[in-house]
Amino acid sequence: MEIDLTAEVGHGLGEPATQADAVLWPLLSTALVPCGVHSGDPSSILRACSLAVTREAALGAAVGYADRVGAGERFVDYDPEDLAATIIYQLGALDGLALAEQARVTCVRAGGALFDAVRTDRNHAWALVNAVLDYDPTLTIIGLPDSRLLQTAERNGLSIAREFQPHRLLNANGSLGAVVTEPEAVARRALDAVASGGYDTIRLPWHTSAERACAKAVHTALVEAGHTITTPQAPAQPELPVHLAVAGRMSSA
């Protein structure tokens, strides 16, 4: 069975983030890159776009609340139109840097507190969907099955990918709960999720060294079980424009 493995890379937060990236890049098939408003900077984003091309990984936008102090982990009571504009801004930032590497953004996933909010919050789910509809309706939206986000996306004709997080237990209300850090248990949960056929993508944990050990275990278990780690087939997009001139190479007048 084919399955997509996603992870966040390109945070640009110094040596710990660099070490995390070194572990995650060989494991993932879709690189989710923060777009600068809650994490990431132009250099780290551009570097991630370049690596995605080199490693033939799909490129996705990890969008969030504009809250660098809280790293996007705090709920922000945005007006839906303002939130949609903020998400479009993030998509444009990543897309512009990706273009410099002749890459294209193919999917979008909410990160941090926004990921939790769009599970049930009608306004914030609609803001993300509206941003994608306005910016590029060929983008796939990644989210939890049965979430308000994916329901809204499907009703509006957008492609969706159902995500499973093998390192997170679910609370009774369906929200993400306790973190599991035992590699064998996390790998088994990933195998069961893929076998169920109810998911399109597996989210690799990355925040701590223990979680990254779990990410390695998930990748190894899936490959040994005969599954193929692969990027999802993206909808057809227009050809990238060719840059005809490069600054510094133009002849003087």
N, C-alpha and C positions, 0 to 999 in steps of 0.2 A: 504494500500500500504506500502511496505517496503522501508525505506530510511535510508541512512547512514549519521550520523552527525559527522563531524570532527572538531578538534580544536587542536591548538598547545599547548603542555604542556612540562614541563621539561626544561625550559629555564635556571633555576638556577641563576637568577639575583637578589636574595635577597627576602625580605619580599613581595614586590609587586607581583613578579612572583609566590610566594608561595600562596598568597591570590587568584590570578587568577586561579591557578591549583585547589584550593579547590572548586571553583565554577564550573569549567569546567568538572572535572572528572565524576561527576554524570550525566552529560548531554550527553557526547559524546559516540559514538560507535567505532570510530577509533581515536586513539591517534597519532598525528603527532609530532615527537620528533626531535628537532634540533640536529645536529650531531657534534657540537663542533667547526666548523670553522667560523660560524657567531654568534652563540649563543649556550648555553648549555655547560656543562662540564661533565667529566666522572661520577661524583657522581649523578648529576641531571639526566643524561641519564639513568644510572643504576636504579635509583629510579623509573623513569617513566616506564621502562621495567617491573619492579616488579609489579607496580600498574596495568599495562595493563593486566598482567596475572591474578592478583587478581580479577579485575573487568571484566574479560573476554572481553576485548576490543581488536580490531585489532591494530596492531602496524605499523606505517608508518614512513618513513624518510622524514623530512623536510629539504631539501638540499638547499644550497645557495652559494653565492659568499664567498670566504675566506676573510672576511672583518669584523673582530670583532669590530674595532673602529666605523664603520658605521652600525653595527648590521645587515649587509647584505642588507641594504636599499639603497645602492648606486650602480649604474650600473658599472660593471667592464668589460672592453673590452678585455676579455680573448681570447686567441687562442683556437679554439674549442677542440683540442686534450688536451690542458692543463686543460680546464674546465671539459672535460670528466674524466680525471684522478682525479681531485679534487672531483667530484661527487662519483666516485668509492671509493675513500678514505673515504668519509662520510658514504656511505652505509656499508663499511666494519667495520667502528667504531661502528655504531649502531648495526649491526648484531652481532659483537663480544660480546657486552655487553648484547644484548638480549639473546644470547646463554647461558650466565651465569644464566639467569632466566628461561631457557628452553622455550624461546619464539622465534618467527620468525617474521621477517619483511615481510609484505605482499604488501606494496604499497609505492609509492614515490611521493612527491609533491614539486615543486619548491617553495621557500619562498622569501619574500621581493622583491628586484629589479629583481631577476632572474625570478620570477613568471611573472612579467610584460614583461620581455624581451622575454621569450619563446612564448609569444602570437604571435609575429610577426617576431622575429629574427630567420632566417633559421639556422645560424651557432650554436647558443646557444640551440635552440630546438634539433638540431641533436646531439649536445654534450650530452644532458641529455638522449636522446633515445639510443645513442651509449653506454653510461655508463651502462644503464640497460641491453642492449643486451649482453654486455661483462660480467656483474656481475651476473645477475639473471633475465632471460627473463620471469620468472613467475610473476614478480612484476607488479602490476597495476600502471599505470601512471595517476595521477589526474591533470586535467587542465580545462581551459575554453572551452566550445563547440566551434568548428570551429577555434580553435587556431592552429597555426603552429605546436605546440607541439603535440597535439592530432592527427592531420593529419599525421604527421611523424610517430608517434607511431603506428597508425593503418596500415599504409603502410608497416610497418616492422613486423606486426603480433603480436604486444603487446596488452595486455588488457588495456582498458582505463576506466576512470570514469569521467563523465561530472559534473563539480562543479558549484553550484550557491552560490553567496554571497548575502544574503538578506539585508545586511546592506550597500551595495555599489550600487550606481547608475552607469549606464554605460554612457560613453561619446559617441559622435556621431561616433567616429572611432572604437568603441567596447572596448576601454580600460576602466579600473575601474575608476570611478569618485568620486563624493561626498559621504561622509559617512552619513548614516541615523542613528539617535540615539533615535528615538521614538519607544518604544517597540511594540506597537500595529501595527504600520506601517511595521516594520521589520518582525513581525510574519505573517502578512497578505501576504507579499511578499514571504515568505517561503512556505506558504500554496498554493499560486498560482503556484509557481514553481514546487512543488511536483505534484499538480493536472495536470500540463501540460504534465507530462511524459517525459520531455526533459532533465531531470537531474538524476544523480545517487547518488549524495552526496550534502549535504548542509554544507557549511563552517560556523562555529559559530564564531562570533566576540569575541575578548578577550582583546584588548589592554587597554581599560579604564573601569572604573566601570559602566559607561553608556552603553558601548558595552556589558559588561557581563550581564547587566539587559536584554538587547535584546536577548542574547543567552538563558537565562532562558525562556523568552517569546516565543521564537521559539520552544523550546522543549515542553513546556506546550501546545502550540497551536496544534502542530503535534499530540501529544498523545491524546488530547481531540477530535481531528478530526478523530481518529481511525487509524492513521498511526502507523506502527511498527518501532521503532528505532532499527536497527540491523546492525551488521557488514556484509559486503559483503562476499559472498562465495569465499574463496581464492582457487587458483589452488592447486592440490595435490603436496606436497613437500616430500622429503625423511625424514625419521624419524630422530629426533635429536640424536646425539651421547650421550652415557651415560658416565659421568665422573667416572672413576674407582678408582681414588685416589684423595685425598684432601690434600693440603699442610698442614703439621703439624701433620697429622695422620699416616704418614708412620713410620714404626718401624726403630729404629736406627741400623746402621750396626754393 
